[in-house]
Amino acid sequence: MTVQALSQAAGRKTGERVHGRDILAIQDTSEIVLGGPKMRQAGFGPVGRGGFLGGVLVHPVLAVDAASGELIGLADIAVWNRDKPITAHHAKRPLAQKESQKWLNGARRAGEVLSKASRITVVSDRESDLYEDFACRPQNVHVLIRASANRNLANGGKLFDHAATLAEAGGVTVTIAASPGRPAREAKLALRFGPVSIKRPERGMPTADLKQLPETVELHLVDIREIDAPKGIEPIHWLLLTSHMIEGFGHARLMLDFYRKRWIIEEFFRTLKSAGFRIEDAKMSDPAAFMNFAALAAIAAVTVTQMVRARDNPSGQLLAEAFDPDDKLLLMVICKNYQGKTPTERQKNPHPPDTLAFATWVIARLGAWTGYYSKPGPATLARGLRRYHAIKYGAQMAGGIV
C-alpha cells in the first residue's frame, strides 16, 4: 500500500463518474501538524512558521461538477514529508525540484484522470499563481487562478493597474459562506473583464527551464470588487486569470461561480482535520506509515464531505458517486432496522434509495444522530462511516461462511 497506489485507485473510480460532464478540478495544499521536537526527531519534516513543528503536507485534487457543485470524488492525492534539507537557493533550483511543482502535477493528473469529462477547469488560489501554470497547462485542461503577482504585460503595463482601468460590465449579489469567526453575509460585487498578455518573468537570473517557456501567454482576467462592504469588513477583491475565453458578462459571472466553488476544498480540509477525522491527533511515529494513513483518511474525508453536502438532497446526487454498487442493499437493510416496523414520518428516511442523501441519513443514524435535532456534521458522519464499514466487513465475512 502506497500513497500513489491509493491515489490511482480513487482516481479510477472518479474518472468513470465524470463522463461527459463539465468538471472543476479544485486543488490546494494543507499542512498536517503532528507535534514539536519529538515528531521532528522521529523524522517528520518542518511545517508551520519557523520549522519548529513536525508533520506532512497533503495536496488533493477534487473533482466537482461545475454546474451542480456536486463533489464527485478524488482525482489525485499527494502526501509528502520534508525530510531532506535544501541547500540550493530557491531561485536557482529548477521547478521540478520545488514544491511549486505540485500545481503542475495536479493539473497534469486532472487531465489524465478526468479525460472523459466534456471540459476540465483546474481551480486554485493565489499560491499557484505561477507563470509555469499558465504556460505548461495540459492541452485538455483550462486553468482558473486567483492572481497574486502584479505581472508585467506585453504592452508595457502592469496587471493590477490594467484591471483597474476596465469598465464595469455588471454587478451581482452573492452569499459569502460563513467561516470561523465570520458569519455568512450578502455581498454586492462589480465585475470587469478583458484579455491580457502576460510576460514571462525575469526573476533576476531565470532558471534554464523558465527560459524555455514562451515569452508571453494569452489569458483573460476577471476583476471582482465588492461594493459598499459593511463597516469593519475588508471588501472582497478577487482578480482571476483564466485560459477560458471571456466574451461577455455571462462568461465572467461563470468564472466567479467556478472560483467560489473552491470553498469545497476548505470543507474537505476541515473534515480531514478539526471537524471530522482529527487526523492531526493520530499517534504515529513512522512518517512512511503516517503518509499512507493520511491518504486513506483523505479518501474517507471526501466521502464524508460528499455526504455533508448531500444532507438535504439539493441536486439529487446519486448514491453511486460515493458508494459501491453492492452498498445499496446493505444500506436499505440498515435503514429499515432504524425505521422500525411502524415509523412515524419523522422517523422515516425521506430520500429515494438511489440518492446519496439516502445513504447520508443511514450513515448519520449509525453515527448516533437521532434525526430530531440539527443536521449531522462531519464528526457524526465520520463516526457512522467507520461503523458502516465494520458492518459491511462483517456481512461479507458472514456471506462467505454461509
N, C-alpha and C positions, 0 to 999 in steps of 0.2 A: 504494500500500500504506500503510495507516494502522493504528494500534492498534485503532481502532474496527471497521474492516473485518475485521481478523484475528479479533477477538473475536466478531463476529457470525457469521463462517464456522464457527468452532469451536463456538459455541453452537448453531447449527442442527443440527450432527451430534449433539451431546449431547442436544438436545431430542427427537430421534427415538428415542433409546435408552431414555428414561425412561418410556415409555408404560405406564400402569397400575401403576407401581412406587412404593413408599414411599421418598422421596428426602430425603437431608440435603444442604443447600446450605451448605458449610463455607467461611467467608470469613475472611481475615486480610490484614495488610499486612506487607511486608518491605522494608527499605532495601537498595538495591544501591549499595554504596560503591565508588567508582571511583578515588579519589585525593584529594590535597590541593590546594594552591594552583593547580597547572596545570589541574586539572579545574574548579575554581571559575572561573578566568579564561576557560576555554573555554565557560562558560555553564551548567555543571551546578550546580543549587541545593544548599543546605546539607542534609546528612544527618548523623546521629550527634549526640552531645552537643557543644554549643558552636558548631555550624555551620562548623567548620574544614574538614571533608571535603566533597567534592562527589559527587553521584550522583543517582539517581532512586528512585522508590518504585513497587512493584508491588502490586496488590491483586487476587488471583484469587478466584473463587467456584468451588469444586469440587463436582461432583455425585457423591454417594456413595450406594450402595444401603443403606438403613437396616438391612436385615435381614442381608445377607451381608457388608457392609463393602467391596464391590467399588467401586473408583474407576471411574466411568462416563465421565467426561470433564470438560471445562472449560465451565462455564456462562457465565462472563464473565471478562474480564481488563482491568483499568485500569492504565495506566502514566502517571505524571506527573512533571514537573520543577518544583521550587520556584524558578522563575526570576523571580517578581515579589515585591518586598518588600511586607510587610504593615504598614500604618500604623495601622489602627483596632484598638482593644483587643479581645481575644478575646471578652469578654463582651458587647460592643456589636455584634458582627457577626452577621447572620442565619446560620442553619445552612447555607444554600446557598453561603455564602462561606467555609465552614470545611472543613478536610479531613475532619471528622467526617461530612460528607455522604456519604462513601464507603460507610458502613454502610447507609444508607437506599437508596443507589443499588444496592448489591449485593443487598439484599432485593427491590427492585423488579425488577431484571433476573432474579433467580431465579424470581420469579412469572411473568414473561413467557416466558423461555426454557424453563422446566421445567413449563409449564402442562399438559402431557399426563400428568404424574405423578398418582398417586392421592392423594398427600399430600406437601407440601413443608414441611420444617423448616429454617430458617436457623439455623446453629450458629456462635457466635462467642465470643471470650474477653472478658476484663474491659474492654478498651479500648472495646468497643462498648456498654457499659452506659450508654446514653443514654435519657432519657425519650422522646425522639422515636422511637427504635427500637421501643418498645412501642406508642406512641400512633399511629404512622403506618405500621404494617406493612400490606402489601397484604392484601386480603381472602382470597386463596387461599394465604397463607403463614402458618405458625406461626414463632415465634422461641424460641430456647433460648440464653440468655446467662448467662455467669458474672457474678454481681454484684460490683461494685466499690464502689459508693456505699452508705452506710448510710442508706437513703432514709427519708423521713417517710411514715408510714402514715396512712390516713384516720381510724383510731381514735385517733390521737394518739401512738402508739408509734413505735419505730424498727425497721427491718427486721432488723438483726442481733440485737437483743435479743429480738424476737419469735421468730426462728428457734430461739434457744437454749431457749425455753420449750416447744417442741413435744415431744411424746412420741416416743421412738424407735419406729419402725414395723417395723424388722427390720434384719438385717445381711447382708453379702455379702462374699466374699473374691475379690479380683481380682488379676491380674498387672499390675504397673506396668512399662511398657516401659522398656528401658534408654535412656539418653541420655548425651551426652558427660560423662564424669566421674561417672556414676551407673549402677550395674548394675541389671538387672531385679530385681524383688523382689515378694513376695506382700504384699498389704495387706488388713487386715480393716476394713471400712467400715460405719458405722452410718448409716442413712437416716432422715430426718424429712421430713415434707411437710405442706403445708396451703395454703389460699387466702390471698391478701393483696391489699389495695387500696392501691396506691402513689399518693402525691400528686404533683402537678405541682411541680417545684422552683421556688423563688423566685429564687435566684441573684442576690440583691441588686437589680439592675434588669433584670428579664426582657425579652428582645427581643420585638418585636411578634409574630413567628411562634410563639414559645413561649406567649405569652398566648392565642393562638388554639386551642391544644390543650385537650382535656378536662382538667378539674381532677383527675380520678383515672383510673387504669387498673386493671382487674381482672386479676390474674395468679395463678399458683400457684408456690410455691417448693419446691425440693428441697434440703435441707441434708444434706451428705455429710461425715462426720468419721471420720478414721482412729482406730482403737482399738489401743493397745499398739504404737505405732510403734517401730522399732528405735532403740536409743540413738544419738544423734548425727544422727538423721534428723528433719527437720521434718515433723510429721504433716500429712497431707492434710486440707484443709478447703475444700470447694467449695460455694458457695451458688449454686444455679442458679435463675434466674427464667424462666418459660415461659408462653406463651399456651395451652399444652395443658392440658386438664382432668386433674388428678391425683386419682383416686378410690380408689386403693389402692396397696399396696406394689409390685405388678407394674408399675403406671404409673410410679412413682418410679424403680424399677430400670431401666425402659426409658429414662428421661431420662438416667440415669447412663451407660447404654450409648451413647446418642446423643452425649453430651458427650465420652466417651472416644475416639470416632472422630474427634474434632477433630485428633488426633495425625497423621492422614493429611496434613494441610496442612503440618505441620512436616517430614514426609518429603519432600513436594514441594519446599519451600524448600531443604532440604539437597541435593536432586538438582539444582535450578536453580543453586545456588551452589557450595558447597565439595566435594560428593561426586560431582557428575556433570558439568555443563556449565561450571562455573567461570566463570560469566558476569561476575563482578567482575574477571576478568583480561583482559577484552576491551580491545583498544587502539583506541578510537574517541573522537574529539574533537568529534563533532557530536551534540548532545543529541537532536535530532529523529530522526536515523538510529539512534541507540542505543535510543531508546524503541521503535521498530519492531522492532529486533533483539531487545530484551528480550521483546516479545510473542511473537515467533516461537520464542524459546528456551523460553518458558513453555509453549507448546503442545507442544513436543517433550518438555519435562520431565514433563508429565502422562503422556505415553505411556510414558516410562521408569519413572515411579513406578508406573503400572499393571503393567508387566512385573515390577518388583521384587516387588510384592505377589502376582503370579500365578506365581512361580517353581515352587512345589510344587503348583500347581493346587488350592488349598484349596477353591474353590467351583465349579470348572468354568466360570469366566468365559469368555465366547465371544470368539473372535478378532475378530469384527465390532465389538466395543466399543472397539477400539484401532486397527484397520487397515481399509483399504478392501476391498470385495469382491474386487477383482482382485489383491489381495496374496496370497491363499491359494495359488494355483498356483505363483507365484514362490517363496514360502517353502517349498513342498513340494519344488521342484526343488533349491533350495539345500540343504535338509535331506538329500536323497538323495545329493548330492555329498559332504557332510561324513560321512555314514554309511559310504560306500564300498559295494562290491559284497557283501562278506561281513562285516558288522559284528558285533561281539560285543554282548552285552546291554548292557554299559556304554557302548558307542559308539552305541546307538540312542536316538532321541528317544522318551522313554517316554509322551508325551502325545498324545491324539487330535488330528488335524489341525484340527478346528474350534475348538480352545480357544486362549486367549491364552497358556497355558503352552507350547503347541507353538511358537508364534512366539517366545516368550521364549528357549527353548532355541536356536533358529536364530540369533536376533539375538546371543545371548551367544557363540555359536561365531564369528560374524563379528567380534565384539569381542575375539577371541583367548582366550576361555575354552576350556579343554581338555575340560571335563566330568568331570575326575577329582578335583578338589580342592574348595575351598569354593564356596559359591553365588556366581553372578555378581552384582556390585554395580552401583550406578548408573553409575560411570565406564565399566565394561566394556560395559554395555548402551547407554550414550550413544555410545560409540565404534562399537559394532556397528550402531546405528540409522543413524548417518551413512553408514557403508559400505553398508548396505542400500539407502538412498535413492539412492546413487550407482549401485548395480547396477540398481535399478528404472528409473532415468532412462535408463541405457544400453540396457536391454531395450526400453523404449518407443521409443527412437530407432531401434534395430535393427528393431523391428517396423514402424515407419513406412517405413524404407528398403526392407526386403524385402517 
